[in-house]
Amino acid sequence: MRIRFTRHAAADLHDAGDHYTSIAPALREQFLADVDLVMERIHTFPHGAAP
C-alpha cells in the first residue's frame, strides 16, 4: 500500500509543524512522530476504518 498526501494535506502538516515549533520545538517532533505512527497503522491495517 502506498500512502500519499495531497498538496493541501502536505501544506497543512507543514503549517501545523510550524505552529508547534512556535510553541516548543519538541512539540513539532512529537507531532511528526504521531503522524508517522498513524501512517504506519494505516499501512499495516489498510481496511481498519472507513475510507
C-alpha positions as CSV (number, residue, x, y, z in Angstrom):
1,M,0.0,0.0,0.0
2,R,1.2,3.5,-0.8
3,I,0.1,6.5,1.3
4,R,0.1,9.8,-0.4
5,F,-0.7,13.3,0.8
6,T,-2.5,15.8,-1.3
7,R,-0.7,19.2,-1.7
8,H,-3.2,20.7,0.7
9,A,-2.7,17.9,3.3
10,A,1.1,18.4,3.0
11,A,0.7,22.1,3.4
12,D,-1.5,21.6,6.5
13,L,1.2,19.3,8.0
14,H,3.9,21.8,7.3
15,D,1.8,24.6,8.8
16,A,0.9,22.5,11.9
17,G,4.6,21.7,12.3
18,D,5.5,25.4,12.2
19,H,2.8,26.2,14.7
20,Y,4.0,23.6,17.2
21,T,7.6,24.8,16.7
22,S,6.5,28.3,17.7
23,I,5.2,26.9,21.0
24,A,8.1,24.5,21.6
25,P,10.4,22.6,19.2
26,A,9.8,19.3,21.0
27,L,6.1,19.6,20.2
28,R,6.8,19.6,16.4
29,E,8.9,16.4,16.9
30,Q,6.1,14.7,18.8
31,F,3.5,15.8,16.3
32,L,5.6,14.4,13.4
33,A,6.2,11.2,15.3
34,D,2.5,10.8,15.9
35,V,1.8,11.4,12.2
36,D,4.4,8.7,11.3
37,L,2.7,6.3,13.8
38,V,-0.7,6.8,12.2
39,M,0.7,6.3,8.7
40,E,2.3,3.1,9.9
41,R,-1.0,1.9,11.3
42,I,-2.8,2.7,8.1
43,H,-0.2,0.8,6.2
44,T,-0.5,-2.2,8.5
45,F,-4.3,-2.2,8.6
46,P,-5.4,-0.6,5.4
47,H,-9.0,-1.7,5.9
48,G,-9.2,-0.9,9.6
49,A,-11.6,2.0,9.1
50,A,-13.9,3.5,6.5
51,P,-12.1,5.4,3.7
